[in-house]
Amino acid sequence: MLHYAVVFLVIALIAAVFGFGGIAASAVGIAKILFVIFIVLAIASFLMGLLKK
């Protein structure tokens, strides 16, 4: 999940450099959503690990 967020961030940076503002904004939005999902799943996994012990 984190890998895809970084990939979309790189796509956004490249699109911004070449002047494609709409594509860059969309890619940043997708990267933000994927990063938030990654954080939520990481925290849930951490808490489940603590509860199992």
C-alpha angles and dihedrals in degrees: 000000000000089000092058091048090055091046092054090046091054090048089052092050093049092047091050092051091053093046102253097138098169094051091045092052092049093048091049090051092052091046091052092050093048092048092052091049089050092051093048092049092045092052092046091050091049093050093047089052090053093048093050093060 
